[in-house]
Amino acid sequence: MKKSITHRIKGDCSNLFRLVILFTFFGNLFLNNALYAQAPGSLDLSFNSQGYVTEDKGLIDVYQKTIVQPDQKILVIGMSWNETYVAQVVVTRYLPNGSLDLSFGVSGSFTYNLDNEALAYDAVLSPEGKIILVGSTTDYTKYRILVIQINADGSLDAEFGENGLVATEVGLVSENGEDMGYGVDLDAAGNIIVCGSSLDENYFRRPVVIRYSPIGVMDMNFGVNGVATIPVTNSENVFDCVAVQPDGKIVASGHYAQDLLFFKFLMVRFNEDGSLDNSFGNNGVIKQSFANVDDEGFSLALRPNGKILVAGFSGTQTYNYNSLLVQYTPQGQLDSSFGTNGVVILDFANFDVAEDVKLLPNGDAIVVGTSGEGPPNAYNLAVWRYKSDGGLITSFGTNGIVQHEIDDYYVMLHSLAIQEDGKLVVAGQARSQLSNNDFIVCRMFLEDPAGFSRTESSSFSLYPNPSRGANQIVLNDSEKIQWEKAEIYSI
């Protein structure tokens, strides 16, 4: 049985008097500065007063990348299709409180149209604070890899490429090319490393990495004629993500077609000049099956010790998608100290997909994606927290997974960024029951912001949660605690 704190000290009127005064003072403080005492993974209600922002710009709106700037403003990058299915690039900047930064672009957003589709899948900040976007564009006769650079104020950088953009064809076919850009990173010299796919002479889609100079000139000395790739034997192969190691070597991950129907997990490491790194995997290449059907890496993170962590999905023959987290040694071998022989596959529902992974300073990994029955049926945002050895941290959310009901939406998360204070900023798409997709950005607590963990201490609890101006502290009746005073501080 639990007793209130007033019951515990009712024999000492002087202490009770002090306590009432302190609670009255801090209660008044809470009216102006709310205390959000939430469990890890809870929505941060100081962000747009509800923990999330949705925005409807077109028929289909999708955010693919989230960046927290050094000044803690939040950039989200993606694209929007209108009712005639013409797409434009969209970059929106939010202030830390979740309101639009009206000093950025036009009314808080940068938009760009080119031909019938202008798509942005990834982005990175340059050392000068410029925003580099990577995706593709098409006039419906061919696709080209698209790189756009915008200034910190949301205007096109006229000094980059041609009036701020570069559209590149790297395929080996002259007609109906399909050059797509999906991932980007910068090397130590500020060169722009882009990954994606293009067609070879057999019209097979091959995974590619391309290097551009800081001003947007394709480096023809990189790889072969400016392209680093591997031979392919079937039609569907791609690099979804890329990262540059501290030694300048380039790691890219995605999938590799094992036949006409199924594909394997793919990871390749290139030397700084675009040649294959023969010291990694099998002559620079890893092709791996985890469920013998479909396996793919969507996002990778480099650990300080050189190990490589990749998040994605693993599919079965019954079309059950499971979230995949796999770790490799610096030599390209599965890391036996992580998960089960280097692999963690989680099956919460029929559709579990991990799309982005970030590392915490303590070695934990945060992964975001989707979990549920899957499109077009019910599904929801998903955030997982893993220990450095691949074990789920079960105190995060419910049994290691965080999910939130967002109004009448089905939500998919595609990206994650971590603020300096440890809060998680996630973004993706929110589909209404009318099948209209809106942009969505959420902010969550990584840890309990109240400064104590209810999962590790049973001595007291704080109610209501979150605070709305008046609180009660409840102690275990078995605790023999003598109070001189109690103080509660907002975050």
Phi, psi and omega in degrees: 000138179253146179241153177287163182293331178292327176294324184292333186239020187293346178279356183234094186293329182293318178293321179298320180298315178298318183297316180297319179297315181296318180293324178295317180297311182286333173299317176296323178298321183296333180297333181254340184220087190293142175264120180257087181271091188238156176290156177306133182095353179290152175295140179272103186288354174280354178262104180059026176065356179222359177092355181205162176228132170244149180215135182249107178252336183203194179291319179229117179238128184221124169267133183247343186214142177235133178227131171261117181289164177303331177275008176074007168290152190247122175258135173232136190235137177185216183207162183222129176259136176271188186294339177263011177064032167267130187251148175228151174290140177228128172234123181240143178240132179248148170285164182302339180272001178095359177272156179296140174273097187289352176278355183257129177056225176248112180057034175099356184225148168255131176231150181213132177247139175209121183056220183270337178217133167233113188242144176231122182252337183209166181200161178209151176270135174281163177303335180273000179089008176279156187250120182254122182251144180228136177188228181206166175217151181213147169256014181076005168253333176198155175258145174232147174290132185245126173236124180238138174239127178239153179285170183296340179269003178088019176254154177297140178272102185294344180276357182254130178053227177250101181057037173100358182216158176228127175243120192239138171248122181235002181289165182261010176247149185271339181233151176055042179294151179227078179261118185236137174251130184237333184221159181209148172208168177246145173267181186296335180271001181087004176294150183261118181257117185243137175240160179173227180207158174205170182270139172270187185293342178265008185065024170274139177283122181249148177282138185224152169232135182232147177241133175243151174288167180300341178257008172095021178264126179294133183272103183286350177273358180269131180061226177244114183055037175091000186234130171258129183204185175226158177293146178232156184238354177220183199276340192236102181217140186202150164258121178268335187212155183212148177212144179259124178288162177302332179275004178092348177291153189244126179249132178226146182224155180179234176216159183229129183291123176267341171196195185289342186247324190242159178222158182256160168296138182230134169217136183226142173240129178252150169289172184299333181271002179094358175279156179293140177273100185290351177276000186244130177056226177257091182056040176097354189235140172237124172236119189223139172250131178252329178237007177066014177232276180233128177221136184211145173255121182260335185208143178227153179226138181261123176279155179301333180274008177092353177288155186239123180252130183232135177247145179184225178213161176227122184253151179253173180293341178267014179062036172263117182263130179243143178291141184239132171225120186227142181234135180243152175286168177300342179268359178088025175253148175302134185275107185293344179276359184244128178055224175253102183055039175094359189231138171233116177242124182244135181235088177273325184209191183287337185226091178242114183228127176263126187244341179211145180223137175226150180259142172269161180303332180276002179097349175296157178240135172254129182236137177236155179176226187220146175214138178155199179290332177098159181301142000270010182274193186292136172206167184210162176301151180219136175228125179245148172236125182245146170287168183296341178266006178095356178282142177291141173271100191288344177283352178271113183067222178248109180057034174096357179236137177252130173221143181229138172280122181248099179046232181252035184253152159261128190242133170245135174258135179243347187207160185214140169221154182241125180286168178300326180276005177091353178292149182261130175247121184235152182212160180178230183224145180236114183262124178280171178293346176270008179066024175263122182269127177249156170293147174216139174228132179234153171233135185230158173278135172279317179242174175287114185287351181285351178091003174219158181249117180291341180280342183252350182224130178252014186280333181203162175221159182240127181226149350288171185223107007281165181292144173232027174118336178222136185227159175230131173263130181245129179253151169295136182297335182282346182284130176259084183242131175253126186257129167273317176198163176232134179232136178237130182244144174284166179284000000 
